[in-house]
Amino acid sequence: MSATSVIGLQWGDEAKGKLVDILAPAHDIVVRYQGGANAGHTVVVGKEVYKLHHIPSGILHPGVMNVIAPGVVIEPNTMLLELEGLEARGLRPRENLLLSDRTHLVMPWHLVEDQILNAQVVHGENIGTTLRGIGPCYRDKVGRTFAVRVAEILSANVDERLQVILEAKRKLLHGLASEEQMSSLEWEPIASKVHRWAKELRPIACDTTTHLLDELDAGKRILLEGAQGALLDIDHGTFPFVTSSNSSGVGVSSGSGIPAKWVETVL
């Protein structure tokens, strides 16, 4: 079987979430493949309004598996609140959701970095981020040295690695961050959060790339859910007023791990 991709042609808010919700029952899997919590998809079911940020818009259909692929960066607190909110409304999102163990995490220092960078005025204006730490997280992903993936917080030596990164980040941010911002970068509160994230995310974390390729080979129908819009693409959009990932069609394969040959339909 082939895959279908839903992509916005502008700067977001083109009703992609609504379209994915409509198309989801005709597919076996819905895949979110790029972006972070700055993508807000609103789905209305009857009188119920659901606002989704990390979780794919197919989550409202119990018979459809939902996958967060490696191209996404997640802020775990936001994602867990989203899961808990859906559960409070009678849904069971953890039963039909998989999270790539290669997904990168927005850490507390990324939020501080985003605040500092967004305050910088260049040529009379700033780039206007959502202050969710997404750009700094993608920057660390490409830089590699300070990157943190889901698999790493599930490992036995997570504390040792994160303490090294935190110490380096505090040194880098000293002189730029305020006292209040620096106070948010203390080890104990961060460690407590990370251990909770690991406990909550472990049951749904897996190698989604292999999973999706196996499902395609088995004839499953996949729906790829884009975030933001094509004009926000980091390489092909209205730079520098763009997002930090490939939000146009070129991001489908790199973010999901699904080769372009499988993407037969693009909406």
Accessible surface in RSA format (square Angstrom, percent):
REM  Atomic radii and reference values for relative SASA: ProtOr
REM  Chains: A
REM  Algorithm: Lee & Richards
REM  Probe-radius: 1.40
REM  Slices: 20
REM RES _ NUM      All-atoms   Total-Side   Main-Chain    Non-polar    All polar
REM                ABS   REL    ABS   REL    ABS   REL    ABS   REL    ABS   REL
RES MET A   1   119.15  61.7  81.85  54.2  37.30  88.8  58.30  49.6  60.85  80.6
RES SER A   2    37.11  31.4  28.24  37.7   8.86  20.4  11.39  24.3  25.71  36.0
RES ALA A   3     0.16   0.2   0.00   0.0   0.16   0.4   0.06   0.1   0.10   0.3
RES THR A   4    20.88  14.8  20.71  21.0   0.17   0.4   4.17   5.6  16.70  25.3
RES SER A   5     0.35   0.3   0.35   0.5   0.00   0.0   0.35   0.7   0.00   0.0
RES VAL A   6     2.55   1.7   2.55   2.3   0.00   0.0   2.55   2.2   0.00   0.0
RES ILE A   7    19.78  11.3  10.14   7.6   9.63  23.2  10.14   7.3   9.63  26.1
RES GLY A   8     2.81   3.5   0.00   N/A   2.81   3.5   2.28   6.2   0.53   1.2
RES LEU A   9   142.28  79.2 131.29  93.9  10.99  27.6 131.29  92.2  10.99  29.6
RES GLN A  10   101.40  56.7 101.40  74.1   0.00   0.0  15.77  33.6  85.63  64.9
RES TRP A  11   134.40  53.9 121.32  58.7  13.08  30.7 115.35  61.5  19.05  30.9
RES GLY A  12    15.94  19.7   0.00   N/A  15.94  19.7   5.17  14.2  10.77  24.1
RES ASP A  13   147.55 103.4 105.24 104.7  42.31 100.0  39.46  92.9 108.08 107.8
RES GLU A  14    53.30  30.6  24.02  18.2  29.28  69.7  32.91  63.7  20.39  16.6
RES ALA A  15    56.44  51.9  36.88  56.9  19.55  44.5  51.08  71.9   5.36  14.2
RES LYS A  16    11.16   5.4   8.21   5.0   2.94   7.0   5.17   4.7   5.98   6.4
RES GLY A  17     2.57   3.2   0.00   N/A   2.57   3.2   0.39   1.1   2.18   4.9
RES LYS A  18   122.04  59.5 121.10  74.3   0.94   2.2  66.69  60.0  55.35  59.0
RES LEU A  19    62.77  35.0  61.82  44.2   0.94   2.4  62.54  43.9   0.23   0.6
RES VAL A  20     0.00   0.0   0.00   0.0   0.00   0.0   0.00   0.0   0.00   0.0
RES ASP A  21    21.27  14.9  19.89  19.8   1.37   3.2   0.00   0.0  21.27  21.2
RES ILE A  22   110.29  62.8  90.28  67.3  20.01  48.2  96.43  69.4  13.87  37.6
RES LEU A  23    43.00  23.9  42.02  30.1   0.98   2.5  43.00  30.2   0.00   0.0
RES ALA A  24     0.00   0.0   0.00   0.0   0.00   0.0   0.00   0.0   0.00   0.0
RES PRO A  25    81.39  59.3  53.63  48.9  27.76 100.9  57.45  47.4  23.94 148.8
RES ALA A  26    57.42  52.8  47.04  72.6  10.38  23.6  53.24  75.0   4.18  11.1
RES HIS A  27    25.03  13.7  21.02  14.6   4.01  10.3  12.28  12.7  12.76  14.8
RES ASP A  28    37.03  25.9  31.77  31.6   5.27  12.5   7.18  16.9  29.86  29.8
RES ILE A  29     2.09   1.2   2.09   1.6   0.00   0.0   2.09   1.5   0.00   0.0
RES VAL A  30     0.00   0.0   0.00   0.0   0.00   0.0   0.00   0.0   0.00   0.0
RES VAL A  31     0.00   0.0   0.00   0.0   0.00   0.0   0.00   0.0   0.00   0.0
RES ARG A  32     3.58   1.5   3.58   1.8   0.00   0.0   0.35   0.5   3.23   2.0
RES TYR A  33     0.00   0.0   0.00   0.0   0.00   0.0   0.00   0.0   0.00   0.0
RES GLN A  34     4.54   2.5   4.54   3.3   0.00   0.0   4.53   9.6   0.01   0.0
RES GLY A  35     0.19   0.2   0.00   N/A   0.19   0.2   0.19   0.5   0.00   0.0
RES GLY A  36     0.00   0.0   0.00   N/A   0.00   0.0   0.00   0.0   0.00   0.0
RES ALA A  37     2.97   2.7   1.66   2.6   1.31   3.0   1.66   2.3   1.31   3.5
RES ASN A  38    42.19  29.1  15.74  15.2  26.45  63.7   3.60   8.7  38.59  37.3
RES ALA A  39     5.57   5.1   0.60   0.9   4.97  11.3   4.84   6.8   0.72   1.9
RES GLY A  40    42.85  52.8   0.00   N/A  42.85  52.8  14.94  41.0  27.92  62.5
RES HIS A  41    16.75   9.2  14.46  10.1   2.29   5.9  11.26  11.6   5.49   6.4
RES THR A  42    58.65  41.7  44.57  45.2  14.08  33.6  30.17  40.5  28.47  43.0
RES VAL A  43     1.58   1.0   1.18   1.1   0.39   0.9   1.58   1.4   0.00   0.0
RES VAL A  44    88.26  58.1  63.20  57.2  25.06  60.4  63.20  54.9  25.06  68.0
RES VAL A  45    73.12  48.1  66.75  60.4   6.37  15.4  70.31  61.1   2.81   7.6
RES GLY A  46    70.32  86.7   0.00   N/A  70.32  86.7  44.12 121.1  26.20  58.7
RES LYS A  47   204.94 100.0 172.78 106.0  32.16  76.6 122.14 109.9  82.80  88.2
RES GLU A  48    82.51  47.4  81.23  61.5   1.28   3.1  29.50  57.1  53.01  43.3
RES VAL A  49    68.85  45.3  58.14  52.6  10.70  25.8  58.14  50.5  10.70  29.0
RES TYR A  50    19.71   9.2  18.99  10.8   0.72   1.9   2.53   1.9  17.18  21.2
RES LYS A  51   135.10  65.9 116.83  71.7  18.27  43.5  86.30  77.7  48.80  52.0
RES LEU A  52     2.90   1.6   1.73   1.2   1.17   2.9   1.86   1.3   1.03   2.8
RES HIS A  53    53.25  29.1  51.75  36.0   1.50   3.8  33.47  34.5  19.78  23.0
RES HIS A  54     0.24   0.1   0.24   0.2   0.00   0.0   0.24   0.3   0.00   0.0
RES ILE A  55     3.28   1.9   0.00   0.0   3.28   7.9   0.00   0.0   3.28   8.9
RES PRO A  56     0.49   0.4   0.00   0.0   0.49   1.8   0.49   0.4   0.00   0.0
RES SER A  57     0.01   0.0   0.01   0.0   0.00   0.0   0.00   0.0   0.01   0.0
RES GLY A  58     0.00   0.0   0.00   N/A   0.00   0.0   0.00   0.0   0.00   0.0
RES ILE A  59     5.48   3.1   0.20   0.2   5.27  12.7   0.20   0.1   5.27  14.3
RES LEU A  60    22.20  12.4   7.12   5.1  15.08  37.9   7.16   5.0  15.04  40.5
RES HIS A  61    43.36  23.7  42.97  29.9   0.40   1.0  29.14  30.0  14.23  16.6
RES PRO A  62   115.73  84.3  95.52  87.1  20.21  73.5  99.31  82.0  16.42 102.0
RES GLY A  63    77.55  95.6   0.00   N/A  77.55  95.6  42.73 117.3  34.83  78.0
RES VAL A  64     7.24   4.8   6.98   6.3   0.26   0.6   7.24   6.3   0.00   0.0
RES MET A  65    58.37  30.2  55.48  36.7   2.89   6.9  55.83  47.5   2.54   3.4
RES ASN A  66     0.00   0.0   0.00   0.0   0.00   0.0   0.00   0.0   0.00   0.0
RES VAL A  67     0.00   0.0   0.00   0.0   0.00   0.0   0.00   0.0   0.00   0.0
RES ILE A  68     0.00   0.0   0.00   0.0   0.00   0.0   0.00   0.0   0.00   0.0
RES ALA A  69     0.00   0.0   0.00   0.0   0.00   0.0   0.00   0.0   0.00   0.0
RES PRO A  70    22.76  16.6  22.06  20.1   0.70   2.5  22.13  18.3   0.64   4.0
RES GLY A  71     7.74   9.5   0.00   N/A   7.74   9.5   6.22  17.1   1.52   3.4
RES VAL A  72     0.08   0.1   0.00   0.0   0.08   0.2   0.00   0.0   0.08   0.2
RES VAL A  73     0.16   0.1   0.00   0.0   0.16   0.4   0.00   0.0   0.16   0.4
RES ILE A  74     0.00   0.0   0.00   0.0   0.00   0.0   0.00   0.0   0.00   0.0
RES GLU A  75    19.65  11.3  19.54  14.8   0.11   0.3   9.73  18.8   9.92   8.1
RES PRO A  76     0.00   0.0   0.00   0.0   0.00   0.0   0.00   0.0   0.00   0.0
RES ASN A  77    43.27  29.8  42.26  40.8   1.01   2.4  18.67  44.9  24.60  23.8
RES THR A  78    30.72  21.9  27.81  28.2   2.91   6.9  13.90  18.7  16.82  25.4
RES MET A  79     0.00   0.0   0.00   0.0   0.00   0.0   0.00   0.0   0.00   0.0
RES LEU A  80     0.25   0.1   0.25   0.2   0.00   0.0   0.25   0.2   0.00   0.0
RES LEU A  81   123.27  68.7 115.62  82.7   7.65  19.2 115.91  81.4   7.36  19.8
RES GLU A  82    19.31  11.1   8.55   6.5  10.76  25.6  17.77  34.4   1.54   1.3
RES LEU A  83     0.35   0.2   0.35   0.2   0.00   0.0   0.35   0.2   0.00   0.0
RES GLU A  84    61.31  35.2  56.65  42.9   4.66  11.1  32.10  62.1  29.21  23.8
RES GLY A  85    33.22  41.0   0.00   N/A  33.22  41.0  32.11  88.1   1.12   2.5
RES LEU A  86     8.20   4.6   7.42   5.3   0.78   2.0   7.42   5.2   0.78   2.1
RES GLU A  87    65.71  37.7  49.55  37.5  16.16  38.5  26.21  50.7  39.50  32.2
RES ALA A  88    91.14  83.8  46.38  71.6  44.76 101.8  59.92  84.4  31.22  82.7
RES ARG A  89   104.61  43.9  73.07  37.2  31.54  75.1  46.09  63.0  58.52  35.5
RES GLY A  90    65.59  80.9   0.00   N/A  65.59  80.9  36.51 100.2  29.08  65.1
RES LEU A  91    42.16  23.5  36.18  25.9   5.99  15.0  38.07  26.7   4.09  11.0
RES ARG A  92   174.70  73.4 161.54  82.3  13.16  31.3  45.43  62.1 129.27  78.3
RES PRO A  93     1.21   0.9   0.00   0.0   1.21   4.4   1.21   1.0   0.00   0.0
RES ARG A  94    75.11  31.5  61.00  31.1  14.10  33.6  44.16  60.3  30.95  18.8
RES GLU A  95   121.89  70.0  91.84  69.5  30.04  71.5  47.47  91.8  74.42  60.8
RES ASN A  96     9.99   6.9   9.99   9.7   0.00   0.0   6.31  15.2   3.68   3.6
RES LEU A  97     2.76   1.5   0.00   0.0   2.76   6.9   0.00   0.0   2.76   7.4
RES LEU A  98    34.23  19.1  34.23  24.5   0.00   0.0  34.23  24.0   0.00   0.0
RES LEU A  99     0.00   0.0   0.00   0.0   0.00   0.0   0.00   0.0   0.00   0.0
RES SER A 100     0.54   0.5   0.54   0.7   0.00   0.0   0.00   0.0   0.54   0.8
RES ASP A 101    36.96  25.9  36.82  36.6   0.14   0.3   4.02   9.5  32.94  32.8
RES ARG A 102   100.32  42.1  98.49  50.2   1.83   4.4  18.25  24.9  82.07  49.7
RES THR A 103     0.00   0.0   0.00   0.0   0.00   0.0   0.00   0.0   0.00   0.0
RES HIS A 104    15.28   8.3  15.28  10.6   0.00   0.0   6.45   6.7   8.82  10.3
RES LEU A 105     0.67   0.4   0.00   0.0   0.67   1.7   0.00   0.0   0.67   1.8
RES VAL A 106     2.13   1.4   1.22   1.1   0.91   2.2   1.22   1.1   0.91   2.5
RES MET A 107     0.41   0.2   0.00   0.0   0.41   1.0   0.41   0.3   0.00   0.0
RES PRO A 108    14.16  10.3  11.55  10.5   2.61   9.5  12.35  10.2   1.82  11.3
RES TRP A 109     0.18   0.1   0.18   0.1   0.00   0.0   0.18   0.1   0.00   0.0
RES HIS A 110     1.33   0.7   1.33   0.9   0.00   0.0   1.33   1.4   0.00   0.0
RES LEU A 111    58.31  32.5  58.31  41.7   0.00   0.0  58.31  41.0   0.00   0.0
RES VAL A 112     5.05   3.3   5.05   4.6   0.00   0.0   5.05   4.4   0.00   0.0
RES GLU A 113    10.40   6.0   9.41   7.1   1.00   2.4   6.38  12.3   4.02   3.3
RES ASP A 114     4.11   2.9   4.11   4.1   0.00   0.0   0.00   0.0   4.11   4.1
RES GLN A 115    72.60  40.6  64.74  47.3   7.85  18.7  17.95  38.2  54.64  41.4
RES ILE A 116    18.05  10.3  13.86  10.3   4.19  10.1  18.05  13.0   0.00   0.0
RES LEU A 117    79.36  44.2  71.70  51.3   7.66  19.3  71.79  50.4   7.57  20.4
RES ASN A 118    23.38  16.1  23.14  22.4   0.24   0.6   0.84   2.0  22.54  21.8
RES ALA A 119    71.58  65.8  44.10  68.1  27.48  62.5  53.82  75.8  17.75  47.0
RES GLN A 120    93.86  52.5  88.78  64.9   5.08  12.1  28.97  61.7  64.89  49.2
RES VAL A 121   100.07  65.8  69.05  62.5  31.02  74.8  69.05  60.0  31.02  84.1
RES VAL A 122    93.56  61.6  86.50  78.3   7.07  17.0  89.48  77.7   4.08  11.1
RES HIS A 123   181.41  99.1 139.78  97.2  41.63 106.5 107.32 110.6  74.08  86.2
RES GLY A 124    70.99  87.5   0.00   N/A  70.99  87.5  34.31  94.1  36.68  82.2
RES GLU A 125    98.88  56.8  90.13  68.2   8.75  20.8  29.75  57.6  69.13  56.4
RES ASN A 126    55.98  38.6  44.82  43.3  11.16  26.9   3.21   7.7  52.77  51.0
RES ILE A 127    91.23  51.9  77.55  57.8  13.68  33.0  77.87  56.1  13.35  36.2
RES GLY A 128    52.75  65.0   0.00   N/A  52.75  65.0  25.70  70.5  27.04  60.6
RES THR A 129    45.70  32.5  23.35  23.7  22.35  53.3  31.98  43.0  13.71  20.7
RES THR A 130    79.05  56.2  54.20  55.0  24.85  59.2  58.39  78.4  20.66  31.2
RES LEU A 131    81.55  45.4  70.87  50.7  10.68  26.8  70.87  49.8  10.68  28.7
RES ARG A 132    86.79  36.4  84.12  42.9   2.67   6.4  16.15  22.1  70.64  42.8
RES GLY A 133     0.00   0.0   0.00   N/A   0.00   0.0   0.00   0.0   0.00   0.0
RES ILE A 134     8.33   4.7   8.20   6.1   0.13   0.3   8.20   5.9   0.13   0.4
RES GLY A 135    27.26  33.6   0.00   N/A  27.26  33.6  18.44  50.6   8.82  19.8
RES PRO A 136     3.41   2.5   3.33   3.0   0.08   0.3   3.33   2.8   0.08   0.5
RES CYS A 137     2.40   1.8   1.70   1.9   0.71   1.7   0.00   0.0   2.40   2.6
RES TYR A 138    19.22   9.0  18.94  10.8   0.28   0.7  19.10  14.4   0.12   0.2
RES ARG A 139   120.37  50.5 110.49  56.3   9.88  23.5  73.70 100.7  46.68  28.3
RES ASP A 140    12.87   9.0  11.76  11.7   1.11   2.6   1.90   4.5  10.97  10.9
RES LYS A 141    61.04  29.8  54.25  33.3   6.79  16.2  38.14  34.3  22.90  24.4
RES VAL A 142   116.05  76.4 103.52  93.7  12.53  30.2 109.76  95.4   6.29  17.1
RES GLY A 143    41.52  51.2   0.00   N/A  41.52  51.2  32.33  88.7   9.18  20.6
RES ARG A 144   187.74  78.8 175.77  89.6  11.97  28.5  70.72  96.6 117.03  70.9
RES THR A 145    97.76  69.5  82.89  84.0  14.87  35.4  61.13  82.1  36.63  55.4
RES PHE A 146    48.24  24.1  46.72  28.9   1.52   3.9  46.72  28.3   1.52   4.3
RES ALA A 147     8.78   8.1   6.86  10.6   1.93   4.4   8.14  11.5   0.64   1.7
RES VAL A 148     1.96   1.3   0.21   0.2   1.75   4.2   0.21   0.2   1.75   4.8
RES ARG A 149    92.33  38.8  92.33  47.1   0.00   0.0   7.04   9.6  85.28  51.7
RES VAL A 150     0.00   0.0   0.00   0.0   0.00   0.0   0.00   0.0   0.00   0.0
RES ALA A 151    41.40  38.1  33.05  51.0   8.34  19.0  34.51  48.6   6.88  18.2
RES GLU A 152    49.57  28.5  48.27  36.5   1.30   3.1  26.86  52.0  22.71  18.5
RES ILE A 153     2.75   1.6   0.05   0.0   2.70   6.5   0.05   0.0   2.70   7.3
RES LEU A 154    35.37  19.7  21.43  15.3  13.94  35.0  21.92  15.4  13.45  36.2
RES SER A 155    44.79  37.9  30.00  40.0  14.79  34.1  36.06  76.8   8.74  12.2
RES ALA A 156   115.62 106.3  68.80 106.2  46.82 106.5  81.47 114.7  34.15  90.5
RES ASN A 157    86.41  59.6  79.54  76.9   6.88  16.6  28.29  68.1  58.12  56.2
RES VAL A 158    15.70  10.3  13.88  12.6   1.82   4.4  15.70  13.6   0.00   0.0
RES ASP A 159    52.00  36.4  51.96  51.7   0.04   0.1  22.99  54.1  29.00  28.9
RES GLU A 160   116.91  67.1 111.06  84.0   5.85  13.9  40.34  78.0  76.57  62.5
RES ARG A 161    71.85  30.2  65.26  33.3   6.59  15.7  35.71  48.8  36.14  21.9
RES LEU A 162     1.80   1.0   1.79   1.3   0.01   0.0   1.79   1.3   0.01   0.0
RES GLN A 163    82.69  46.2  77.33  56.5   5.36  12.8  19.95  42.5  62.73  47.6
RES VAL A 164    96.05  63.2  92.79  84.0   3.26   7.9  94.39  82.0   1.66   4.5
RES ILE A 165     2.16   1.2   2.16   1.6   0.00   0.0   2.16   1.6   0.00   0.0
RES LEU A 166     8.73   4.9   8.73   6.2   0.00   0.0   8.73   6.1   0.00   0.0
RES GLU A 167   100.83  57.9  96.04  72.7   4.79  11.4  35.66  69.0  65.17  53.2
RES ALA A 168    25.60  23.5  20.73  32.0   4.87  11.1  24.98  35.2   0.62   1.6
RES LYS A 169     6.31   3.1   6.31   3.9   0.00   0.0   0.22   0.2   6.09   6.5
RES ARG A 170    75.90  31.9  74.01  37.7   1.88   4.5  22.27  30.4  53.62  32.5
RES LYS A 171   145.78  71.1 125.11  76.8  20.66  49.2  84.41  76.0  61.37  65.4
RES LEU A 172   112.56  62.7  93.98  67.2  18.58  46.7  97.63  68.6  14.92  40.2
RES LEU A 173    10.58   5.9  10.58   7.6   0.00   0.0  10.58   7.4   0.00   0.0
RES HIS A 174   142.71  78.0 126.30  87.8  16.41  42.0  82.37  84.9  60.33  70.2
RES GLY A 175    70.84  87.4   0.00   N/A  70.84  87.4  36.45 100.0  34.39  77.0
RES LEU A 176   118.53  66.0  93.24  66.7  25.28  63.6  95.63  67.2  22.90  61.6
RES ALA A 177    17.43  16.0   0.00   0.0  17.43  39.7   0.26   0.4  17.17  45.5
RES SER A 178    57.46  48.6  44.93  60.0  12.53  28.9  51.30 109.2   6.16   8.6
RES GLU A 179   159.90  91.8 147.56 111.6  12.34  29.4  64.81 125.4  95.09  77.6
RES GLU A 180   141.55  81.3 131.39  99.4  10.16  24.2  50.87  98.4  90.68  74.0
RES GLN A 181    36.45  20.4  33.35  24.4   3.09   7.4  13.87  29.5  22.58  17.1
RES MET A 182    26.45  13.7  26.23  17.4   0.22   0.5  26.41  22.5   0.03   0.0
RES SER A 183    67.01  56.6  51.89  69.2  15.13  34.9  40.06  85.3  26.95  37.8
RES SER A 184    58.43  49.4  39.12  52.2  19.31  44.5  48.14 102.5  10.29  14.4
RES LEU A 185     0.20   0.1   0.00   0.0   0.20   0.5   0.00   0.0   0.20   0.5
RES GLU A 186    82.24  47.2  81.15  61.4   1.09   2.6  27.99  54.1  54.26  44.3
RES TRP A 187    46.80  18.8  41.98  20.3   4.83  11.3  30.38  16.2  16.42  26.6
RES GLU A 188   125.64  72.1 121.72  92.1   3.92   9.3  60.22 116.5  65.42  53.4
RES PRO A 189    73.35  53.5  63.90  58.3   9.45  34.3  72.27  59.7   1.08   6.7
RES ILE A 190     1.94   1.1   1.94   1.4   0.00   0.0   1.94   1.4   0.00   0.0
RES ALA A 191     7.38   6.8   7.26  11.2   0.12   0.3   7.38  10.4   0.00   0.0
RES SER A 192    73.64  62.2  62.05  82.8  11.58  26.7  30.75  65.5  42.89  60.1
RES LYS A 193    85.46  41.7  81.83  50.2   3.63   8.6  45.80  41.2  39.66  42.2
RES VAL A 194     0.65   0.4   0.65   0.6   0.00   0.0   0.65   0.6   0.00   0.0
RES HIS A 195    87.84  48.0  79.60  55.3   8.23  21.1  59.27  61.1  28.56  33.2
RES ARG A 196   101.27  42.5  95.35  48.6   5.92  14.1  52.57  71.9  48.70  29.5
RES TRP A 197     1.79   0.7   1.79   0.9   0.00   0.0   1.06   0.6   0.74   1.2
RES ALA A 198     9.82   9.0   9.82  15.1   0.00   0.0   9.82  13.8   0.00   0.0
RES LYS A 199   163.44  79.7 147.84  90.7  15.60  37.2  96.86  87.2  66.58  70.9
RES GLU A 200    48.21  27.7  41.52  31.4   6.69  15.9   4.77   9.2  43.45  35.5
RES LEU A 201     0.01   0.0   0.01   0.0   0.00   0.0   0.01   0.0   0.00   0.0
RES ARG A 202   128.86  54.1 120.66  61.5   8.20  19.5  54.51  74.5  74.35  45.1
RES PRO A 203   108.64  79.2  66.91  61.0  41.73 151.7  78.77  65.0  29.87 185.6
RES ILE A 204     8.54   4.9   7.51   5.6   1.03   2.5   8.54   6.1   0.00   0.0
RES ALA A 205    21.49  19.8   1.36   2.1  20.13  45.8   1.45   2.0  20.04  53.1
RES CYS A 206    40.43  30.6  33.20  37.0   7.23  17.0  35.92  91.0   4.52   4.9
RES ASP A 207    51.41  36.0  43.26  43.1   8.15  19.3  25.76  60.6  25.65  25.6
RES THR A 208     0.45   0.3   0.00   0.0   0.45   1.1   0.00   0.0   0.45   0.7
RES THR A 209    24.48  17.4  24.09  24.4   0.39   0.9  22.13  29.7   2.35   3.5
RES THR A 210    68.32  48.6  66.63  67.6   1.69   4.0  47.31  63.5  21.02  31.8
RES HIS A 211    53.99  29.5  49.32  34.3   4.67  12.0  33.39  34.4  20.60  24.0
RES LEU A 212     0.41   0.2   0.41   0.3   0.00   0.0   0.41   0.3   0.00   0.0
RES LEU A 213    60.70  33.8  59.83  42.8   0.87   2.2  59.83  42.0   0.87   2.3
RES ASP A 214    81.42  57.0  76.35  76.0   5.08  12.0  24.03  56.6  57.39  57.2
RES GLU A 215    34.16  19.6  34.16  25.8   0.00   0.0   0.58   1.1  33.58  27.4
RES LEU A 216     2.09   1.2   0.16   0.1   1.94   4.9   0.16   0.1   1.94   5.2
RES ASP A 217   112.38  78.7  77.94  77.6  34.45  81.5  29.53  69.5  82.86  82.6
RES ALA A 218    72.17  66.4  33.14  51.1  39.03  88.8  46.34  65.3  25.82  68.4
RES GLY A 219    31.09  38.3   0.00   N/A  31.09  38.3  18.49  50.8  12.59  28.2
RES LYS A 220    74.26  36.2  74.14  45.5   0.12   0.3  40.61  36.5  33.65  35.8
RES ARG A 221    92.40  38.8  92.40  47.1   0.00   0.0  23.97  32.8  68.43  41.5
RES ILE A 222     0.03   0.0   0.00   0.0   0.03   0.1   0.00   0.0   0.03   0.1
RES LEU A 223     0.00   0.0   0.00   0.0   0.00   0.0   0.00   0.0   0.00   0.0
RES LEU A 224     0.00   0.0   0.00   0.0   0.00   0.0   0.00   0.0   0.00   0.0
RES GLU A 225     0.60   0.3   0.60   0.5   0.00   0.0   0.35   0.7   0.25   0.2
RES GLY A 226     0.96   1.2   0.00   N/A   0.96   1.2   0.94   2.6   0.01   0.0
RES ALA A 227     0.78   0.7   0.00   0.0   0.78   1.8   0.00   0.0   0.78   2.1
RES GLN A 228    16.43   9.2   9.64   7.0   6.79  16.2  14.45  30.7   1.99   1.5
RES GLY A 229     0.10   0.1   0.00   N/A   0.10   0.1   0.10   0.3   0.00   0.0
RES ALA A 230    19.71  18.1  17.44  26.9   2.26   5.2  17.44  24.6   2.26   6.0
RES LEU A 231    59.17  33.0  59.17  42.3   0.00   0.0  59.17  41.6   0.00   0.0
RES LEU A 232    30.88  17.2  30.88  22.1   0.00   0.0  30.88  21.7   0.00   0.0
RES ASP A 233     0.00   0.0   0.00   0.0   0.00   0.0   0.00   0.0   0.00   0.0
RES ILE A 234    56.23  32.0  51.25  38.2   4.98  12.0  51.25  36.9   4.98  13.5
RES ASP A 235    99.98  70.0  66.73  66.4  33.25  78.6  16.80  39.5  83.18  83.0
RES HIS A 236   120.50  65.9  89.25  62.0  31.25  79.9  66.75  68.8  53.75  62.5
RES GLY A 237    19.45  24.0   0.00   N/A  19.45  24.0   1.89   5.2  17.56  39.3
RES THR A 238    58.47  41.6  48.85  49.5   9.62  22.9  55.89  75.1   2.58   3.9
RES PHE A 239   138.27  69.2 111.83  69.3  26.44  68.8 111.83  67.8  26.44  75.7
RES PRO A 240    58.79  42.8  53.92  49.2   4.87  17.7  53.97  44.6   4.82  30.0
RES PHE A 241    88.36  44.2  82.10  50.9   6.26  16.3  85.46  51.8   2.89   8.3
RES VAL A 242    29.90  19.7   2.90   2.6  27.01  65.1   3.85   3.3  26.05  70.7
RES THR A 243    13.27   9.4   4.33   4.4   8.93  21.3  11.02  14.8   2.24   3.4
RES SER A 244    35.23  29.8  24.84  33.1  10.40  23.9   6.21  13.2  29.02  40.7
RES SER A 245     9.06   7.7   4.36   5.8   4.70  10.8   9.05  19.3   0.01   0.0
RES ASN A 246    36.72  25.3  33.06  31.9   3.66   8.8   2.58   6.2  34.14  33.0
RES SER A 247     0.74   0.6   0.00   0.0   0.74   1.7   0.00   0.0   0.74   1.0
RES SER A 248    14.11  11.9  14.11  18.8   0.00   0.0  13.41  28.6   0.70   1.0
RES GLY A 249    39.59  48.8   0.00   N/A  39.59  48.8  20.37  55.9  19.22  43.1
RES VAL A 250    88.25  58.1  64.25  58.2  24.00  57.8  73.06  63.5  15.19  41.2
RES GLY A 251     1.94   2.4   0.00   N/A   1.94   2.4   1.52   4.2   0.42   0.9
RES VAL A 252     6.31   4.2   6.31   5.7   0.00   0.0   6.31   5.5   0.00   0.0
RES SER A 253    36.36  30.7  30.85  41.2   5.52  12.7  28.43  60.5   7.93  11.1
RES SER A 254    90.44  76.4  53.11  70.9  37.33  86.0  57.32 122.1  33.12  46.4
RES GLY A 255     4.71   5.8   0.00   N/A   4.71   5.8   4.53  12.4   0.17   0.4
RES SER A 256     0.14   0.1   0.00   0.0   0.14   0.3   0.00   0.0   0.14   0.2
RES GLY A 257    27.26  33.6   0.00   N/A  27.26  33.6  19.14  52.5   8.12  18.2
RES ILE A 258     0.34   0.2   0.19   0.1   0.16   0.4   0.34   0.2   0.00   0.0
RES PRO A 259    57.04  41.6  49.18  44.8   7.86  28.6  56.75  46.9   0.29   1.8
RES ALA A 260    73.24  67.3  60.95  94.1  12.29  28.0  61.48  86.6  11.76  31.2
RES LYS A 261   170.56  83.2 126.83  77.8  43.73 104.1  84.33  75.9  86.23  91.8
RES TRP A 262    52.84  21.2  51.66  25.0   1.18   2.8  48.83  26.0   4.01   6.5
RES VAL A 263    30.17  19.9  11.74  10.6  18.43  44.4  11.74  10.2  18.43  50.0
RES GLU A 264   136.86  78.6 102.46  77.5  34.40  81.9  36.75  71.1 100.11  81.7
RES THR A 265    53.91  38.3  51.16  51.9   2.75   6.6  32.33  43.4  21.58  32.6
RES VAL A 266    93.17  61.3  64.91  58.8  28.26  68.1  64.91  56.4  28.26  76.6
RES LEU A 267    90.04  50.1  60.55  43.3  29.49  74.1  88.82  62.4   1.23   3.3
END  Absolute sums over single chains surface
CHAIN  1 A    12533.6       9925.5       2608.1       7414.9       5118.7
END  Absolute sums over all chains
TOTAL         12533.6       9925.5       2608.1       7414.9       5118.7
